[in-house]
Amino acid sequence: MFKTWNECVIVDLPDLDGIQIVWTPAEAATLLSEHWPVSHGSAYNAALNACTDGMLGTASHDQARQTFISAIEEAKVRMMR
């Protein structure tokens, strides 16, 4: 099992019913690659790379989480705090 983030990220994606509670880079990478409303943008690319690297252990979990939040902001996805 993957190590979880200290704080989850909660997003509301238009293609999925209900909110998504994201605890790991793996969950974030899945949302980015399979359910994200846009598939371009510098924050999107950085987040996909950082979350994949976080899954592999070659990037920090904090870095993966921060880039995922940047992708949320770039795509104008609703995030709950």
N, CA, C and O atoms as a GROMACS GRO file, in nm:
protein
  324
    1MET      N    1   0.084  -0.119   0.000
    1MET     CA    2   0.000   0.000   0.000
    1MET      C    3   0.088   0.124   0.000
    1MET      O    4   0.194   0.127   0.062
    2PHE      N    5   0.042   0.227  -0.071
    2PHE     CA    6   0.117   0.350  -0.081
    2PHE      C    7   0.102   0.434   0.045
    2PHE      O    8  -0.002   0.433   0.111
    3LYS      N    9   0.207   0.507   0.077
    3LYS     CA   10   0.203   0.601   0.188
    3LYS      C   11   0.104   0.713   0.154
    3LYS      O   12   0.099   0.761   0.041
    4THR      N   13   0.025   0.753   0.253
    4THR     CA   14  -0.076   0.856   0.229
    4THR      C   15  -0.019   0.994   0.261
    4THR      O   16   0.080   1.008   0.333
    5TRP      N   17  -0.086   1.096   0.206
    5TRP     CA   18  -0.052   1.234   0.238
    5TRP      C   19  -0.099   1.264   0.379
    5TRP      O   20  -0.188   1.197   0.432
    6ASN      N   21  -0.040   1.365   0.440
    6ASN     CA   22  -0.080   1.408   0.575
    6ASN      C   23  -0.219   1.469   0.574
    6ASN      O   24  -0.291   1.464   0.674
    7GLU      N   25  -0.257   1.526   0.462
    7GLU     CA   26  -0.389   1.588   0.448
    7GLU      C   27  -0.444   1.552   0.311
    7GLU      O   28  -0.375   1.564   0.210
    8CYS      N   29  -0.568   1.508   0.308
    8CYS     CA   30  -0.628   1.470   0.181
    8CYS      C   31  -0.659   1.593   0.096
    8CYS      O   32  -0.660   1.706   0.145
    9VAL      N   33  -0.685   1.569  -0.030
    9VAL     CA   34  -0.732   1.672  -0.123
    9VAL      C   35  -0.869   1.626  -0.170
    9VAL      O   36  -0.884   1.514  -0.219
   10ILE      N   37  -0.968   1.712  -0.157
   10ILE     CA   38  -1.105   1.677  -0.194
   10ILE      C   39  -1.145   1.759  -0.316
   10ILE      O   40  -1.144   1.882  -0.313
   11VAL      N   41  -1.181   1.689  -0.423
   11VAL     CA   42  -1.216   1.756  -0.547
   11VAL      C   43  -1.353   1.708  -0.596
   11VAL      O   44  -1.398   1.599  -0.562
   12ASP      N   45  -1.416   1.792  -0.675
   12ASP     CA   46  -1.545   1.762  -0.737
   12ASP      C   47  -1.524   1.768  -0.887
   12ASP      O   48  -1.523   1.876  -0.946
   13LEU      N   49  -1.508   1.652  -0.949
   13LEU     CA   50  -1.484   1.646  -1.093
   13LEU      C   51  -1.616   1.630  -1.168
   13LEU      O   52  -1.700   1.550  -1.127
   14PRO      N   53  -1.634   1.704  -1.277
   14PRO     CA   54  -1.762   1.702  -1.348
   14PRO      C   55  -1.800   1.566  -1.406
   14PRO      O   56  -1.918   1.536  -1.418
   15ASP      N   57  -1.701   1.482  -1.441
   15ASP     CA   58  -1.730   1.352  -1.502
   15ASP      C   59  -1.763   1.242  -1.401
   15ASP      O   60  -1.806   1.133  -1.440
   16LEU      N   61  -1.742   1.269  -1.272
   16LEU     CA   62  -1.764   1.167  -1.170
   16LEU      C   63  -1.875   1.212  -1.075
   16LEU      O   64  -1.889   1.330  -1.045
   17ASP      N   65  -1.952   1.116  -1.029
   17ASP     CA   66  -2.058   1.147  -0.933
   17ASP      C   67  -1.997   1.162  -0.795
   17ASP      O   68  -1.920   1.076  -0.750
   18GLY      N   69  -2.031   1.268  -0.728
   18GLY     CA   70  -1.983   1.288  -0.591
   18GLY      C   71  -1.840   1.339  -0.587
   18GLY      O   72  -1.772   1.348  -0.689
   19ILE      N   73  -1.799   1.372  -0.468
   19ILE     CA   74  -1.665   1.423  -0.449
   19ILE      C   75  -1.563   1.309  -0.445
   19ILE      O   76  -1.597   1.195  -0.414
   20GLN      N   77  -1.440   1.342  -0.476
   20GLN     CA   78  -1.330   1.246  -0.472
   20GLN      C   79  -1.235   1.286  -0.360
   20GLN      O   80  -1.188   1.400  -0.357
   21ILE      N   81  -1.207   1.196  -0.270
   21ILE     CA   82  -1.115   1.221  -0.161
   21ILE      C   83  -0.984   1.152  -0.195
   21ILE      O   84  -0.977   1.030  -0.203
   22VAL      N   85  -0.881   1.233  -0.216
   22VAL     CA   86  -0.753   1.183  -0.266
   22VAL      C   87  -0.650   1.185  -0.154
   22VAL      O   88  -0.624   1.288  -0.093
   23TRP      N   89  -0.593   1.067  -0.126
   23TRP     CA   90  -0.495   1.052  -0.019
   23TRP      C   91  -0.356   1.017  -0.067
   23TRP      O   92  -0.260   1.029   0.010
   24THR      N   93  -0.341   0.974  -0.193
   24THR     CA   94  -0.211   0.926  -0.240
   24THR      C   95  -0.179   0.979  -0.379
   24THR      O   96  -0.268   1.018  -0.454
   25PRO      N   97  -0.050   0.981  -0.414
   25PRO     CA   98  -0.013   1.016  -0.551
   25PRO      C   99  -0.076   0.922  -0.655
   25PRO      O  100  -0.108   0.965  -0.766
   26ALA      N  101  -0.092   0.796  -0.618
   26ALA     CA  102  -0.154   0.700  -0.711
   26ALA      C  103  -0.298   0.739  -0.743
   26ALA      O  104  -0.339   0.736  -0.859
   27GLU      N  105  -0.374   0.776  -0.641
   27GLU     CA  106  -0.512   0.820  -0.664
   27GLU      C  107  -0.515   0.947  -0.749
   27GLU      O  108  -0.598   0.960  -0.839
   28ALA      N  109  -0.426   1.040  -0.720
   28ALA     CA  110  -0.420   1.164  -0.797
   28ALA      C  111  -0.384   1.136  -0.942
   28ALA      O  112  -0.445   1.192  -1.033
   29ALA      N  113  -0.286   1.049  -0.965
   29ALA     CA  114  -0.244   1.015  -1.102
   29ALA      C  115  -0.359   0.951  -1.180
   29ALA      O  116  -0.377   0.978  -1.298
   30THR      N  117  -0.436   0.865  -1.113
   30THR     CA  118  -0.551   0.803  -1.180
   30THR      C  119  -0.653   0.907  -1.220
   30THR      O  120  -0.703   0.905  -1.333
   31LEU      N  121  -0.684   0.999  -1.130
   31LEU     CA  122  -0.780   1.105  -1.165
   31LEU      C  123  -0.727   1.191  -1.279
   31LEU      O  124  -0.801   1.223  -1.372
   32LEU      N  125  -0.600   1.228  -1.272
   32LEU     CA  126  -0.541   1.310  -1.378
   32LEU      C  127  -0.544   1.240  -1.513
   32LEU      O  128  -0.576   1.303  -1.614
   33SER      N  129  -0.512   1.112  -1.516
   33SER     CA  130  -0.501   1.043  -1.644
   33SER      C  131  -0.634   0.992  -1.698
   33SER      O  132  -0.649   0.974  -1.819
   34GLU      N  133  -0.732   0.967  -1.610
   34GLU     CA  134  -0.856   0.906  -1.657
   34GLU      C  135  -0.980   0.995  -1.648
   34GLU      O  136  -1.077   0.973  -1.720
   35HIS      N  137  -0.979   1.094  -1.560
   35HIS     CA  138  -1.104   1.170  -1.536
   35HIS      C  139  -1.087   1.321  -1.536
   35HIS      O  140  -1.181   1.394  -1.504
   36TRP      N  141  -0.969   1.370  -1.571
   36TRP     CA  142  -0.944   1.513  -1.563
   36TRP      C  143  -1.016   1.585  -1.675
   36TRP      O  144  -1.020   1.534  -1.787
   37PRO      N  145  -1.074   1.704  -1.649
   37PRO     CA  146  -1.150   1.774  -1.753
   37PRO      C  147  -1.064   1.830  -1.866
   37PRO      O  148  -1.117   1.860  -1.973
   38VAL      N  149  -0.934   1.844  -1.844
   38VAL     CA  150  -0.843   1.890  -1.950
   38VAL      C  151  -0.720   1.798  -1.951
   38VAL      O  152  -0.682   1.742  -1.848
   39SER      N  153  -0.661   1.783  -2.067
   39SER     CA  154  -0.542   1.697  -2.075
   39SER      C  155  -0.422   1.775  -2.128
   39SER      O  156  -0.341   1.723  -2.204
   40HIS      N  157  -0.414   1.900  -2.086
   40HIS     CA  158  -0.302   1.983  -2.127
   40HIS      C  159  -0.278   2.089  -2.018
   40HIS      O  160  -0.356   2.102  -1.924
   41GLY      N  161  -0.171   2.161  -2.034
   41GLY     CA  162  -0.137   2.266  -1.938
   41GLY      C  163  -0.012   2.230  -1.861
   41GLY      O  164   0.016   2.113  -1.834
   42SER      N  165   0.063   2.332  -1.825
   42SER     CA  166   0.190   2.307  -1.757
   42SER      C  167   0.170   2.246  -1.619
   42SER      O  168   0.246   2.158  -1.579
   43ALA      N  169   0.069   2.292  -1.544
   43ALA     CA  170   0.044   2.236  -1.411
   43ALA      C  171  -0.007   2.092  -1.422
   43ALA      O  172   0.031   2.006  -1.342
   44TYR      N  173  -0.091   2.065  -1.520
   44TYR     CA  174  -0.139   1.929  -1.543
   44TYR      C  175  -0.022   1.834  -1.569
   44TYR      O  176  -0.012   1.729  -1.506
   45ASN      N  177   0.067   1.872  -1.662
   45ASN     CA  178   0.182   1.788  -1.695
   45ASN      C  179   0.274   1.768  -1.575
   45ASN      O  180   0.320   1.657  -1.549
   46ALA      N  181   0.299   1.876  -1.502
   46ALA     CA  182   0.386   1.866  -1.383
   46ALA      C  183   0.324   1.775  -1.278
   46ALA      O  184   0.394   1.695  -1.216
   47ALA      N  185   0.192   1.785  -1.259
   47ALA     CA  186   0.125   1.702  -1.159
   47ALA      C  187   0.125   1.556  -1.199
   47ALA      O  188   0.149   1.468  -1.116
   48LEU      N  189   0.097   1.529  -1.324
   48LEU     CA  190   0.098   1.390  -1.370
   48LEU      C  191   0.237   1.328  -1.352
   48LEU      O  192   0.249   1.214  -1.307
   49ASN      N  193   0.340   1.403  -1.386
   49ASN     CA  194   0.477   1.353  -1.368
   49ASN      C  195   0.511   1.336  -1.220
   49ASN      O  196   0.566   1.233  -1.181
   50ALA      N  197   0.479   1.437  -1.138
   50ALA     CA  198   0.514   1.431  -0.995
   50ALA      C  199   0.437   1.321  -0.923
   50ALA      O  200   0.492   1.254  -0.836
   51CYS      N  201   0.311   1.302  -0.958
   51CYS     CA  202   0.232   1.197  -0.893
   51CYS      C  203   0.280   1.058  -0.935
   51CYS      O  204   0.285   0.966  -0.853
   52THR      N  205   0.315   1.044  -1.061
   52THR     CA  206   0.372   0.916  -1.106
   52THR      C  207   0.505   0.891  -1.036
   52THR      O  208   0.532   0.781  -0.989
   53ASP      N  209   0.590   0.995  -1.029
   53ASP     CA  210   0.718   0.982  -0.959
   53ASP      C  211   0.696   0.954  -0.810
   53ASP      O  212   0.773   0.879  -0.750
   54GLY      N  213   0.592   1.014  -0.752
   54GLY     CA  214   0.560   0.987  -0.612
   54GLY      C  215   0.520   0.842  -0.590
   54GLY      O  216   0.553   0.784  -0.487
   55MET      N  217   0.451   0.784  -0.686
   55MET     CA  218   0.414   0.643  -0.678
   55MET      C  219   0.539   0.555  -0.681
   55MET      O  220   0.546   0.453  -0.613
   56LEU      N  221   0.636   0.596  -0.760
   56LEU     CA  222   0.758   0.518  -0.778
   56LEU      C  223   0.861   0.546  -0.669
   56LEU      O  224   0.961   0.475  -0.657
   57GLY      N  225   0.836   0.650  -0.589
   57GLY     CA  226   0.928   0.684  -0.483
   57GLY      C  227   1.042   0.774  -0.527
   57GLY      O  228   1.139   0.792  -0.452
   58THR      N  229   1.034   0.830  -0.648
   58THR     CA  230   1.140   0.918  -0.696
   58THR      C  231   1.107   1.066  -0.680
   58THR      O  232   1.187   1.151  -0.718
   59ALA      N  233   0.991   1.097  -0.625
   59ALA     CA  234   0.954   1.235  -0.592
   59ALA      C  235   0.888   1.232  -0.454
   59ALA      O  236   0.831   1.131  -0.414
   60SER      N  237   0.897   1.343  -0.384
   60SER     CA  238   0.838   1.348  -0.251
   60SER      C  239   0.686   1.351  -0.261
   60SER      O  240   0.629   1.399  -0.359
   61HIS      N  241   0.621   1.300  -0.157
   61HIS     CA  242   0.476   1.304  -0.151
   61HIS      C  243   0.426   1.448  -0.143
   61HIS      O  244   0.322   1.481  -0.201
   62ASP      N  245   0.500   1.534  -0.071
   62ASP     CA  246   0.460   1.674  -0.061
   62ASP      C  247   0.464   1.742  -0.198
   62ASP      O  248   0.374   1.820  -0.231
   63GLN      N  249   0.567   1.713  -0.275
   63GLN     CA  250   0.577   1.770  -0.409
   63GLN      C  251   0.461   1.722  -0.496
   63GLN      O  252   0.401   1.802  -0.569
   64ALA      N  253   0.429   1.595  -0.489
   64ALA     CA  254   0.318   1.541  -0.567
   64ALA      C  255   0.187   1.608  -0.528
   64ALA      O  256   0.106   1.644  -0.614
   65ARG      N  257   0.165   1.625  -0.399
   65ARG     CA  258   0.042   1.688  -0.350
   65ARG      C  259   0.032   1.833  -0.397
   65ARG      O  260  -0.074   1.877  -0.443
   66GLN      N  261   0.141   1.907  -0.385
   66GLN     CA  262   0.140   2.048  -0.425
   66GLN      C  263   0.118   2.064  -0.575
   66GLN      O  264   0.045   2.154  -0.617
   67THR      N  265   0.179   1.980  -0.656
   67THR     CA  266   0.158   1.991  -0.800
   67THR      C  267   0.016   1.949  -0.838
   67THR      O  268  -0.041   2.003  -0.932
   68PHE      N  269  -0.041   1.854  -0.766
   68PHE     CA  270  -0.180   1.814  -0.789
   68PHE      C  271  -0.273   1.932  -0.760
   68PHE      O  272  -0.366   1.958  -0.837
   69ILE      N  273  -0.249   2.004  -0.652
   69ILE     CA  274  -0.329   2.122  -0.620
   69ILE      C  275  -0.313   2.229  -0.727
   69ILE      O  276  -0.410   2.296  -0.761
   70SER      N  277  -0.193   2.246  -0.779
   70SER     CA  278  -0.172   2.342  -0.889
   70SER      C  279  -0.252   2.302  -1.013
   70SER      O  280  -0.308   2.388  -1.081
   71ALA      N  281  -0.258   2.173  -1.042
   71ALA     CA  282  -0.338   2.125  -1.156
   71ALA      C  283  -0.486   2.150  -1.133
   71ALA      O  284  -0.558   2.183  -1.227
   72ILE      N  285  -0.531   2.136  -1.010
   72ILE     CA  286  -0.671   2.165  -0.976
   72ILE      C  287  -0.701   2.311  -1.005
   72ILE      O  288  -0.802   2.343  -1.067
   73GLU      N  289  -0.612   2.398  -0.960
   73GLU     CA  290  -0.632   2.542  -0.982
   73GLU      C  291  -0.628   2.576  -1.131
   73GLU      O  292  -0.710   2.654  -1.179
   74GLU      N  293  -0.533   2.517  -1.205
   74GLU     CA  294  -0.521   2.543  -1.348
   74GLU      C  295  -0.647   2.502  -1.423
   74GLU      O  296  -0.693   2.573  -1.512
   75ALA      N  297  -0.704   2.387  -1.388
   75ALA     CA  298  -0.822   2.334  -1.457
   75ALA      C  299  -0.952   2.395  -1.404
   75ALA      O  300  -1.061   2.367  -1.456
   76LYS      N  301  -0.940   2.478  -1.300
   76LYS     CA  302  -1.058   2.539  -1.238
   76LYS      C  303  -1.157   2.434  -1.186
   76LYS      O  304  -1.278   2.449  -1.196
   77VAL      N  305  -1.099   2.327  -1.132
   77VAL     CA  306  -1.178   2.221  -1.070
   77VAL      C  307  -1.212   2.267  -0.928
   77VAL      O  308  -1.130   2.331  -0.862
   78ARG      N  309  -1.330   2.234  -0.884
   78ARG     CA  310  -1.373   2.273  -0.750
   78ARG      C  311  -1.302   2.187  -0.646
   78ARG      O  312  -1.308   2.064  -0.650
   79MET      N  313  -1.236   2.254  -0.553
   79MET     CA  314  -1.165   2.184  -0.445
   79MET      C  315  -1.223   2.231  -0.312
   79MET      O  316  -1.244   2.350  -0.290
   80MET      N  317  -1.249   2.134  -0.223
   80MET     CA  318  -1.300   2.166  -0.090
   80MET      C  319  -1.181   2.170   0.004
   80MET      O  320  -1.088   2.090  -0.008
   81ARG      N  321  -1.184   2.262   0.098
   81ARG     CA  322  -1.073   2.273   0.193
   81ARG      C  323  -1.123   2.242   0.331
   81ARG      O  324  -1.046   2.246   0.427
   0.00000   0.00000   0.00000
